[in-house]
Amino acid sequence: MGGYNGLGMHSFLTILRTFPSHFKNFLFVTVGVIDYDEFKGEEEILKLKRRTVECLEKYVLWARSIGLYAEERHLVGPIW
């Protein structure tokens, strides 16, 4: 997921409409990339981690609120 926004919700709802009653479990995945703009100190990296987790938690909570099983996985790190 690239963020908790209209595109992410639209994609998720499209899956539910396209495959009704087929998928019951969802895994929301994202990667927080530490690039030049983010690499300005430890505090900025911690903010990126918080934003990444908060975004995924919103999707998980929403999916669970409509009766689906959902988990999240995230990774924050530099591009190699």
Stockholm file with secondary structure:
# STOCKHOLM 1.0

chainA/1-80         MGGYNGLGMHSFLTILRTFPSHFKNFLFVTVGVIDYDEFKGEEEILKLKRRTVECLEKYVLWARSIGLYAEERHLVGPIW
#=GR chainA/1-80 SS CCCSSHHHHHHHHHHHHHSTTTCCEEEEEEEEEECTTTCSCHHHHHHHHHHHHHHHHHHHHHHHHTTCEEEEEEEEEECC
#=GC SS_cons        CCCSSHHHHHHHHHHHHHSTTTCCEEEEEEEEEECTTTCSCHHHHHHHHHHHHHHHHHHHHHHHHTTCEEEEEEEEEECC
//
